[in-house]
Amino acid sequence: MTLLEVRGLEVTYPGGAAAVRGVDLRLAAGQKLGVAGESGCGKSTLALALLRLLPAGTRVGGQVLLDGEDVLTMRWGQVRAVRWAGASIVFQGAMHSLNPVHRVGDQIAEPILLHRRATAAAARKQAGELLEHVGLPAARASAYPHELSGGQRQRVMIAMALACAPRLIIADEPTTALDVMIQAQILRLIEQLVAEQDLGLIMISHDLAVLADTCDRLAVMYAGRVVEEGPARKVHEDARHPYAKALSAAFPRIGDPASRFAPRGLPGDPPDPAALPPGCTFHPRCPVALDSCAVDDQALREADTDRSAACVHVPAPVRGPAATAEDARSGTCPSGT
């Protein structure tokens, strides 16, 4: 059953910056979707738009269907009820998200008091249980954020996100500030919680390798659009869009001397969302761009079984005799003929 469906999402900031442009995504309960891309590609804006957390004056279009209801058209009272209880966010940089003058247990208990209408004693008890659930002693509820390590603070953020038993977790760069050992622990914890509680997970990161190890599917964003989407390992190991391929190649692979001694990157920077180039927005940086790419934009098209990419170099899907016969009956022609 579909938990979240995003249809044609558009986000434009005051001043005309088109941060998200026509994004379509789908997520089922128990499924993990990764969203990857460089800084400025629209990943975090997408996450904020899902729960209407964008600043005033931002224009948002399209649909965000959570359990069939459009979050973008809900009354504010409904939106407040959906946040925490229906869906919650784990923000990057726990030290910036936690209140430094309140004990972490009180911060975990706050949404429980607001949404579950529990007594103060019951909320404190549940906060301790949530801390134990994410691998911290319940006694750490009395600690202030600065008394915890980076990994412990991130676990507190996850406990807070789980406080009201939401069906959807949005994790925005949840391990960026952590060392590799703690990062691995946090990722294993997130995977375990998703499996145990049948949650839907959207994980945002610039690191395709992390997303490929953690997620079922992967969407790669560039200049506010999804340019490739499909099974996470396939996208990481055999990307079809040149941007997704460059993003994957930017990280050296263990056991591959060529990538270790000559890591490949991508020259240039993502375009200004307020002044996007014509045609395919990636063509100024694309090593395989054609002259037509500067004029013609590319929509997502089928690139493989259960995979799509927005590139002129993606060949038309192979069509069997049955499909060709069906085209003949309907009066249409196969692509490329």
Summary of the structure (lengths in Angstrom):
residues: 337
radius of gyration: 21.7
end to end distance: 37.4
largest distance: 71.2
contacts: 1081
relative contact order: 0.13
helix: 39%
strand: 22%
